[in-house]
Amino acid sequence: MTECTCSCGPDSGCSDGCVSNSAPTKVYACAGASNVGVISFELTKALHTAGKYEMGCSTCIGAGDCGCGGTITPEGKKDLLIDGCKVACLRKMFEKKGITEFNHVIVTQLGVKKAGTFEIEPGLIPILMDKIAKKGL
């Protein structure tokens, strides 16, 4: 696991008011300004709500303030990064922070075409959750 160098710890109060669950690893969303950015965020929320991952804060990773990422369980389960498109800004941000042990999914590689809109096809999120599950993530 990558060592955390941010200022937050379990008792620091950084996560006060943030969502949490008992999932052993986190999922992070891209913040792209397109349909696939919105889909990344909605997919991340759905994985959290289903208890498969705990939603982490990508912005905190970028700022280096909290939610350090890089979780790997004894069973080998890793945090999941969901980028919207092949530019993979989220992955690049984690790598620049020295966090390199994670699973990575790109929404456009799951069969979604990127568009300059915030519209999401009804019923798409469960379909994408299924595709992620079939990848073993």
WOTARA-V963593 format. One record per backbone hydrogen bond with DSSP energy under -0.5 kcal/mol. CO is the residue of the C=O (numbers start at 1). NH is the residue of the N-H. E is the energy in kcal/mol with one decimal. If there is no record, write none. Layout:
co=CO nh=NH e=E
co=CO nh=NH e=E
This chain:
co=9 nh=12 e=-1.7
co=13 nh=16 e=-1.4
co=15 nh=18 e=-2.5
co=25 nh=54 e=-2.6
co=26 nh=80 e=-2.7
co=27 nh=56 e=-2.9
co=28 nh=82 e=-2.5
co=32 nh=34 e=-1.3
co=34 nh=38 e=-2.0
co=35 nh=39 e=-2.7
co=36 nh=40 e=-2.2
co=37 nh=41 e=-1.9
co=38 nh=42 e=-2.8
co=39 nh=43 e=-2.9
co=40 nh=44 e=-2.1
co=41 nh=45 e=-2.4
co=42 nh=46 e=-2.3
co=43 nh=47 e=-2.3
co=44 nh=48 e=-2.0
co=45 nh=49 e=-3.0
co=46 nh=50 e=-2.2
co=47 nh=52 e=-1.9
co=47 nh=53 e=-1.3
co=48 nh=51 e=-1.8
co=54 nh=27 e=-2.1
co=56 nh=58 e=-0.8
co=57 nh=61 e=-1.4
co=58 nh=62 e=-2.3
co=59 nh=63 e=-2.4
co=60 nh=64 e=-1.5
co=60 nh=65 e=-1.6
co=60 nh=66 e=-0.6
co=64 nh=7 e=-0.5
co=65 nh=8 e=-0.5
co=70 nh=2 e=-0.5
co=71 nh=79 e=-1.4
co=73 nh=76 e=-2.2
co=77 nh=73 e=-2.6
co=79 nh=103 e=-3.2
co=80 nh=28 e=-2.5
co=81 nh=83 e=-0.6
co=81 nh=105 e=-2.6
co=82 nh=30 e=-1.6
co=83 nh=107 e=-2.7
co=84 nh=108 e=-1.5
co=85 nh=88 e=-1.7
co=88 nh=92 e=-2.4
co=89 nh=93 e=-2.5
co=90 nh=94 e=-2.3
co=91 nh=95 e=-2.6
co=92 nh=96 e=-2.4
co=93 nh=97 e=-1.3
co=94 nh=97 e=-0.5
co=94 nh=99 e=-2.6
co=95 nh=98 e=-1.7
co=98 nh=100 e=-0.8
co=100 nh=102 e=-1.0
co=103 nh=81 e=-2.5
co=105 nh=83 e=-2.7
co=106 nh=109 e=-1.1
co=107 nh=110 e=-1.8
co=107 nh=112 e=-1.2
co=108 nh=111 e=-1.0
co=115 nh=35 e=-2.1
co=115 nh=117 e=-2.0
co=121 nh=124 e=-2.0
co=123 nh=127 e=-1.0
co=124 nh=128 e=-2.4
co=125 nh=129 e=-2.5
co=126 nh=130 e=-2.0
co=127 nh=131 e=-1.9
co=128 nh=132 e=-2.3
co=129 nh=133 e=-2.4
co=130 nh=134 e=-2.3
co=131 nh=135 e=-0.9
co=132 nh=135 e=-0.6
co=132 nh=137 e=-1.9
co=133 nh=136 e=-1.6
